[in-house]
Amino acid sequence: MSNFLLEIGTEELPADFARLVTSQLEQLVRNDLKEYRIGFEDVFCSSTPRRIFVIINSLADSSEDLIEERKGPPALKAFENGKPTQTANGFAKRYGLSVDALEVRNTPKGEFVFGRIFIKGESSENLIVGLIPKWINNIQGRRFMRWGEGDLRFSRPIRWILALLDDKEIKFTFSQADPPVISSRLSRGHRLYEKEVFVEATDSYVETLRGAGVMVSRQERFSLIKNLVSKASEDMNAKAALTNDLLNELTDLVEAPTLLIGEFQKSFLGLPAEVLSTVMQVHQRYIPLYLNDVSIDPLSLDANEILLPRFICICNGLSKPNKLIREGNEKVLRARFSDAEFFINADRSCESSIRRGKLSKVTFADGLGTLFDRVLRIEWLAETFLDHFSGNNSESDSKALKRAAYFCKHDLVSQMVGEFPELQGIMGAKYLLAEGESRDVSLAVLEQYLPRGQGSDLPKSFAGSALALVDRLELLLSIFAKGERPSGSSDPYALRRAANGVLNIIWDQEWNVNLFNLLFCSIKHWNKILGSLNINSDLLLNDLLDFFHQRITSLLEELGFDIDIVQSVAGETICKKRLLYDPTDVFIRASLINEMRKSNRLLAIHSVVNRASSLAEKNDLPSHILSALEVVDSNLFEKNSEHRMLDVVNSLEPIAKSNSSDRYSKLVDGLVDGAEALSNFFDGEDSVMVMTDNESIRKNRLNLLSVLRNQAHLIADFKLLVN
């Protein structure tokens, strides 16, 4: 048993590649070791900005021996009178076997000759030397490059390869690189460490590189940076805005993390906190420092009493950053802040209404006009949404929505958003508030972009939530109208995210919105204003129905609902129109069944409702009939259990027909309360034979069960639930 080390040394790797490559390489190594029958204890991969390495612990000296079986010709052709024929000799020779080693066995197709081939294990060292180029070539990533005259594509040029088996140097030439790279036991340390690094053995690799200024363990760097920032911010009585994305990026940008605290002029606190933070985090990879226990107003026009005039920088150096380095970082940040200040002043010299007009000079998408045309469609949708909305919103809410829709995209042509696209909506809202627009309108313009992604905050105000919804609906309607659909992993307009946003907003607000009617009405309007697209209205509506149906099922599963619960309320057997008539309805029903399962109440009714549903399939009673009055004749009853069953069905009828917000929970309560009566209908001394020979009685009983099935089906398709 030995420990194997492979280090692939490169030019500076992009941060995202350095993070993602390790899991790829580890899986490639594990798969090949198993395929070639090479025993090992564990595989560990990690990376720094200049290297990717893998360590295989307790690697077997050779691959395992293998005995394989080969099926040969029929026994009648292989042997005549007990003696091998030319056919048997040829089969044995092909696999290097003795004719005497051949076996005759019975198979379903008769007797055949079999041979057992012994394949001796190979040296693990030789096998791995052959596998290393394959591992390098099979690593995938974005923006790969070629260099020199070679054909190899990799994230950055490969400059050295270190390969050791314990303390033994593994020699080979990686000829696909240009120039070819010859493996050795030499590595390279930190950029500022000028000497090559001699690695004695695999076990000393980590400490040897540490002595050369490189912390090779990504997890160690991750933890160190996190702790350094936490300690420094605590000492300053501040809260560091270290996002997980930024922490990961910093981890993959440095090999020797050190911390620097810089300062900037207090006058820059006159800029919005989001501007300062975006400049620091996105453009400079600095960490902003917020005052502790500060309630941040998203519409605040400055960062006074929000941010400290300081920042944290994670450096990549062999020693503590000196004054010159600190002043250099402060100078760069000062220039960035000055640019942002200039952009804001330039933007504020132009009214938002003028910027709105400039949207007519920016193309949105082929066939869909300009951004100004898009705003007009959003305005129309906002009005139409209000017509279809049946919730409790005030007149001021409606006015705020219409006004926000009017201004919703004006900042897309601002200099600030042109330089910092991450601030779209945020800057638009702040500019509007500064110009005297109401807080409700300004907040709605900001909230239209929420949620910004999975796990992001949702809009809270009515106008903001409604604007965010119609903004996404406009995108879906327009892109679908021009014939584009998400396909596989390709979704350039982020339509899946847009549909998810629509549903999450509706569910979060608990709105009763008839999304089907809103789409139907909108498609008619789109046909008028986008006549050049020759829209097939029926096809477009069906495609959107299918798309939202997929999104509903996916979102419910992502929220943790069991798959059978999702299928019972939103599966293929459920009317897709019903799901969009009231999208909140499906979430309520899924939540109710989930709670029933957790409280074991589902067991009480699952079996009897399922039996009723199975028998009801033999009947032709329409699914919309919820009353037994006209389809069940109690004069045909023969047992008391039928009367009790009818009592249960009659008690559920007014609940099933009501539109009350708690009708589903009341239906469940009624089914649970009537579970014993329903069970007695099928089992026990007073039970009945539903499929009796008497046609009238059979039909009457099937109608009774069908009405019960229809009532229960308002909650879910119980047949799809796993007991």
N, C-alpha and C positions, 0 to 999 in steps of 0.2 A: 504493500500500500504506500502511495506517495501523494504529495500535494502538488497540484499543477497550477502554474500562474501564467496567464497571457495578458500582456498590456499592449494596447494599440495606441500609439502616440500620434497626435494630430496637431494641426494648427488649431487656433481657438474655435471651439465648437459653439454653435448657437445654443442658448440656454434651454430652449424647449427640447431640442434633440438630445442634449446631454442627459436630460431627465428621463426621456421616454426610451432611449436606446437600451438601458440596462435590463428592463423586463423582456425586451425582444431577444437580446443576446442570451440571457439566462434560459429562456424557453428553447432557443435553438440548440444550446449546449445540452440541456437535459434530454431533448428529443433524440439527438444523435447518439448520446451515450447509451440510451436505452435501445435504440435501433441496432447499434453495433455490439450490444451485450457487454458493455464496459461497466463494471461495478463502481459505485461511488457513494459517498456518504451525503454530501451536500454540494450545491453550486451557489456561489455568491458573486454577484456582479455589482459594480458601482462605477462612478465616473467623476471626473473633474473637468474643468474647461479644456484641458489639453490631453485627456486620456480617457480610454474606456478599458476597464480591466475585468477579468473573470478569474476566480480562484475555485478550483475543484478539490474538495477535501477528500482524503482517503480514496484516491483513484486506484483501481485494481491495476496490477502490472500488465495484465493481458485481458482480452475479451474472453468470455466464457466459451468453452467447447460447445459445439452444436451438433445434434444428430437429427438429420432430416430424412423423411421417408419419401420415396419415389414410387409411383405406381407404374408398372410396366405392361407388357403385352398379356393377352389371355394365356392361361396356363396351357391350353391345347396347342397354341402356336409356339410356346417357349420350350415345351418338352414333348418328345415322342418316345414312347416306351421307356419313360423314366430318364431319358438322356436329353441334355440341352441341345436345342437347335441353334441355327445361326442367329435367329431372332433373339434368343436368350443371351448368346455371347455378345451380340451387338449392344443390347441393353446394359449388360454388366460392364462392358468396356467403356461405354459413354460416361458412366459415373465412377469409373475406377474401382469396380467391385469384382470380387471373385464370384464365379458362377455358383460355387458351393454356398455362398452367403445369401443367395436369393431365396425368398420364401414364397410359398403358394398359399393364398388365402381366399376364403369365400367372400363374395360381395353380392349385393342385390342383383348384379348383372352377371354373376357366375364367378368362376375361379380366375384370379389374376396373379401375376408375379409382382412381388414388391421387393425393393432393395432399401437398405438403411445406409445413408451416407454420413460419415463422420467428418465434421469440419472443425479443425483445430483452431483454437483461439489465436488471435494475432497480438503482437505487442501493442499495448495501449499508446506508447510513444509514437509508433509509426502511424497508427490510425489517426491520432490527433493532429499530427503534422499534415496529414491529408485533409483533415476537416477544417482547419483554421481558415484557409482561403474561402471555403464555402460559407463559414459563419460570417466573415466580413462581407462577402458579396450578397448575402441574404438579408442583411440589415436594411430596413426600409425607413424612409423619412421624406420630408418635404425639402424642396430647393436643393437637391443634390447637385454636385458639380463634377466636372472632369478637370484634370490638370495635366500639363505636359503633353506627351504624345500617347499616353495610355488610354485604354477604354474603360478603366475602372471609374464608377460613379460612387462618390461618398460625400458625406456632409462637408468635410474639409480634407485637404491633402493629408495623407498618412506619411509621417516622417520617421517613425521608428517602431519596432516591434520587439518586445521583451518576452521571452518564453523560457520558463524554468520548470523542471520536474524535481522537486525538492531543491537540491543545490546543483543539479546538473543542467547545463545550458542546452536547450533544444535548438538545433540549427536547421534553418530552411530559408528559402528565398521567396519572398512574395513578389513575383515578377509582374503582376498586373499593375502595380504602382509605377509611377515614373518620377524619379528614378526607382528601380527595383529596391525593395527594402530587405535587408538581410537581418534575420533575427539575431539577438544577442542577449547578454545579461545587463546591458546598459539601458538606463532610463534617463529621464531628464527631470530636473526639479522645477522649482518656481521660476517664472520668467526672469527674475532678478538674480537667480542662482546660476552662475555662469558655467559651472563645471557639469560634466556628465556624471550620472549617479550609477555607481557599481552596486548591483544587488546581489548579495552573497547567496541567498536562498529564498524560497517562497515564504517561509515563516518570518523572515526579517524584512519583507517588502514594505509593510505599512510603516514600521518605525524608521526604516532607511529613508523613505520618502519624506517622512515627517522631519527628519534631520535636514532635508534639502528644501524645507519650506512648503511642503505639500501635505495637506490633510486629505488623504485619498478617500476616506469614507464620506459619502454624501450625507448620510444620516448624522454623522458627527458634526459636519459643517452646519447642517440644518439646525441642530439643537444648539450649537454654539452661538449662531447668529441670533436665534430666538431669545436665548438667555442674555446675550450682550445688550440687545435692544430693550428687553424687559427691565434689566437692572438700570440702564442709563435713563430710561423714561421715568422710572420710579424715583431715582435720585433727583430728577427735575420736577417731580410732582406733576407729571404730564401723562397723557395717554398717547402711545405711539400708534400711528395709523399704518400698522404693518399687516397688510392683507396676506392671505395665504398664497395668492398668485405672486405677489412681490417677494415674499419669503422664499418661495421655490425658485424664482428667477435669480435672486441674489445668491442662493446656494449654488447655482450652476454658473455663476459669473466669476466666482473667486475660488482660489485654492488655499489661501491663508487668510481667513476673515479677521479683519481688525475694524474697530469702530472709531468713527470720527464724529464729533459734534460741531456743526457749523452754525453761523448766525447770518441773518439778513436784516436789512434796514426795516425799522418799525413802520416806515411810511408805506411799505408794500402791503401792510395789513389793511390798507384801504381798499384792496382788491377783494373780491369774493373768495371765501375759504375754498370753494370747489376749484377755482382757478389755480390758486397757489398749490393745492394738494395735487391736482392733475399734473401741473408742471413738475412738481417734485417726484411724484410716484411714477408717472408714465414716461416722462421724457428724461429724467435724470436718475431714476431708481433711488431716490432719496426717500426718507421716511419722515412725513410731517409729524408734528407734535401738537396735539390738541390739549387745551386746558382740561383738567379733570372736572367731572360733574357739570359739564356744560350742556345745556339743552340747545341744540343747533337748529336754527330756523332755516329751512331750505330756501327761503326767499331773501335771506339776508344779503345786503349789497356789499358788506365788507367783512373782514375776518377779525376785527377788533374784539377782544374778549372771547375769541373762539380758538385761535391758533397762537402758539408761542412763536416769536421771531427767531426760531431755531429749527434745525433739522438734523437728522442722523444719516450718516453716509457709511456704508459698509465698504471698506477698502480691501484691496488685494495686495498686501505688502508683507515683507519679511520683518518689519519693525513697526512700532507705533507711528501713525501718521504724524508728520511734523507740521510746523506752522506754514511752510510753503505749500504743502498739499492742501491744508485746510483753506488757505486763502485762495488757492486755485479753484477749488470747488465752489467757494462762496462767489467768486468772480463769474463763473459760468452761470450760477443760479441767478445772480443779479442781472445778467444780460437777458436771461429767459424771462424773468419777471418784468423787466423793462419792455420787452416785446409785448407781453400780455397786456401791460398797462396801455401801451400805444394802441393795440387792437381794440381794447374796450373804449378808450376815448374816441377812436375813429367811429366805432359802432354807435356810440351814444350821440354823436353829432348828426346821425341820420335816424329819423323816426321809424318806428316799426312798421307803420302803414306803408312807407316808401319801400322798405325792404320787401314787404309782401308783394308789391307790384313787380319787383325785380325777379320774383320767382318765375315769371313768364319767359325769362331768358334762359332758364335751366331745364333741359330735357329730363323727364322722369324715366320713361322707358319707351322703346319703339312701339308706336301705335297707341300710346296712352297719353301723348301730349307732354306738357311741361309740369313742373312742380306746382305752378299756379292752377293748372287744370285739376291736378290732384286735390288741392285745397278746396276747390269748388265742389268736387265729389264728396269730400269729407264733410263740408258744410251741409250738403243735401242729405247725407246720411245722418248727420246729427239731428236735423229736423225730423227726418223719417223715424229715427229711433225714438224720439219723444212721442211721436204719434202711436208707436207700438208699445210704449212702456206703460205698464199698469201699476207701478209702485207709487210710493209716497215721495214725490219731489215737489219742491216749492217753485213758485214763479221765478224767484231769484236764481234757483239752481238751473232752470231752463235757459234763462238769459245768460248766465255765466257760461253754459255749454256752447251756446250759439256764438257768443263773443270769442271764446277760446278757440273754437273751430275756425273762425275768421283769421286769427293770428297764428294758428298752430305751427306753421312751418317757416315763419318769417326769419328766424335766426339761422336757417340753413345757408343764407347768402351773407351772413355776417362774417367779418374778418376773424372774430374770435373762434367761431365754430369751424371756419375754414382751416384754421391752424390746429384747433383742438376739437376734433369731431366728437370726442367723448362727452363734450359739454352741451350737445344739442338738447334743446328743451330747457336745460338749466339756465343757459344765458338768455334764451328767449323770455323765460318767465321773469328774470331779474330786470331785463330791459323794460318789459311792460310795466312792472310795478314802479320802476323809477319814472316812467312817463305818466303815471297817475291812474293806470288801470286798477281795477279792484283786485283784492287779494285772491278772491275765488277764481277769477279769470286767470291770473298769473299762475296760481297753483295748478290749475287744470292743464295749462300749457306745459308745465314741468312734469306733471304726472302722466301725460299721454304716452311717455316712453316706458312706463312701468307696466309689467315687470320687464326688466332688462335682460333677464335670463332665468334659468332654472334656479329656484331658491331665492330669487330677488324679491324685494318688497313689492307689494301690490299697491295701486292707487287707493286712497282713502276717501277723498271727496267725491260727491256725486258727479260733478262736472268733469273732474279728472278721470274717474272710472269710465264714464260714458264716452269721453273723447278718446281714451285709450282703446276702448272697444271698437268704436267706429273707424278709427285710424287703421286698425288691423283688418277689419272687415273690408275696407276700401282696398287694401293691398291684396287680400285674397280674391275679391271679386274681379279686380282689374287684371291681375296676373293670370288667373284661371280663364278670364275672358279672352286673353290673347293666346290661349292654347298651351300654356306652360304648366307643368305639374311637377311636384317633387318626385324624384325617381331614385330609389336606393339611397345612397349616401349623398346624392346631389340635391341640394336645396338652396340655390343661390340667393333667392329672395327670403329665405328663412320663413317659409310659409307654415311649416309645422309649428315653429315657435309662435307665429302670429295666431294660429288657431288655438294653441294651448293658452295663450294670453287671453283670448276672448272667453274661453271656458273658465279659466281660473278667476277672472274678474267677476263673471256672472255668479260663480259659486261663492266667492268671498263676500260679495254684496248681497247674496241670497235674493237676487232679482228674479222676478217672474217676467221673462222676456221671450216672446214668441219669435225665436230666431228663424224659424222656417218662413213665416210670413214676411219677416224683414228681408230675408234673402230673395224671396219670390218677387217682392215689390221692387227691390233694388235691381234685379236682373232686367226687369222691364225697362227701368230708367237707363241702365247701362246700354241696352239695345238702342235707345234713342240717341244718346250722346256719343256712342262709339260705334256708329253704324258701319264704319269702314272695316271693322273686325268681323262682320258677318256672324254674329254670335248665335249659336244654337241654344236657345233659352232652356229647353228641356234637358239637353245634355249637360249644360253648365250647372243647372240646379241639381241634377243627379250626381254629378261629380263632387259638388260641394257637400251634398248630403253624405256621400260615401266618405269623403275626407274628414268631416266632422265626426262621423261615426267612429272612424279609426282613432281619431284623437281622443274621443271620450273614453273608449276602452283602454287605450294606452295610459291616459292620465290616471284613471281609476286604479289600474295595476301599479303605477308608480307611487300612488298614495298609500299602497299597502293592502288594498282589498284583495281577498282571495280570488283566484281566477274564476272559480265556479260562481262566485257572487257577481263578478263583473259580467260574466256571460248570461246570468239569469236576469240582469236588469238592462244589459246593453248588447247582448250577443246578436248573432245573425238572425235569430228567430224573432227579435224584437223589431217592431216597426220603427224605421229610421226617422220617419216624420215625427213620431211621438217624442223621440229623444230631443228634437230641436224645437218642438212646440213649447217646451219648458225645460231647458237644460238643467236647471236646479233640481227639478223633479227626480232625475236619475241619480243625482248625488244623494238626495234625501233617502231614496229607496235603498241604495247600496249601503248607506250608513245604518239604516234601520235593520237590514238583514244581518249586517256585521255585528250589531249590538245583540240581536236575537241569538246569533251563534255563540257569542261570548257568554251570554247569560243562560244558555242551554234551553231557551224558549223555542228555538227552531225545531228541536226534536219533537216537541209536543204536537206540531201540526204538519211537519214535513211528510210523514208517511201517508196520512189520510188525504192530504191535498194531492199528493202524487197519484194515489189510487184513483181519486176522483178524476184527475186530469187524464190518466191513461184510459179509463173507461169512456170519458167524454170524447176522446178522439174517434170512437166508434159512432158518434152522433154527428149531426150536421147543424147544430144550433150555432148561430153566429156569435162571435166573440164579444160583440158590443151589448148583448142582452144581459142585464144585471138584475132583472126582476123575475121572480118565479110566478108572478100573478097570472100571466096569460099563457104560460107554457107548461105549468105543472097543475095537475088536477088531483087535489087531496082525496077526492071520492074514490080514486083508484088505489089508494094506499091499502096495504094488507097488514102492515106491522106498525107498532108504536114508534119504532126507530125512524120510520119514514117521516112521521109527524114531527119528531124532535129534530130531524135533519132539516125539515122545512122551516121550523122555528129559527134555527141558526141562520139559514139563508135569508129569511125575511128580516131578521135583526141586522144583517150586514148590508141589506139593500140601501137604506137611506145614507149609510156611511159611504158606501161605494159611489153613490150618485152625488155626494156633496163635493164642494170645492174648498172645504176647510183645510187649513194648513196641517192639521193633525189627523187627517182622515186615514193615512196609512197606519199610524200607530194604533188608531181605534180599530181598524180592520184586523190588525194583528191581535189586539186584545180580544176582539170578538171571536176570532178563529181559535185562540188559545182557550177561551172560556167554553167554546163549543166543541173542543177536541174530543171529549168523552162521548158526546152525542154522535159526532161524526164517526168515531171509531166503532160504536155500537151498530151503526148502519151496516158495516162490513163484517163485523165479528161478534160472536156471542149468540146467546139463545134467541135474541130478538132481531138478528141480522137478516138481510134479504139477499136473494139471488138477483142481481141486477139484470143479467142476460137471460131472463126467463123466456119460456116459449111463447107466452102471451105477449103479442106484439104491442098492444096498447100499454100494458103495465111496464114492459121493457122500455118503450119510448118515454114514458112518464118519468121513470127512474133516471134514464140517461139525461133527460132535460134538467132534472133536479141537480144532478152531478155537474152538468155543463154550466149551469148558473153559478154554482159554487166555484168551479174552475175559473170562470170569467171574473168573479169577484176577487179571488186570490191572485189572478194573473195581473190585476192592477198593481200589485206590489212587485211580483217577479214571476218568472217562469220557473216554478218549483221543480220541474223535471230536471233542470240543469244544475240544481244544488246537490252537493254531495252530503249525504247524511252523516 
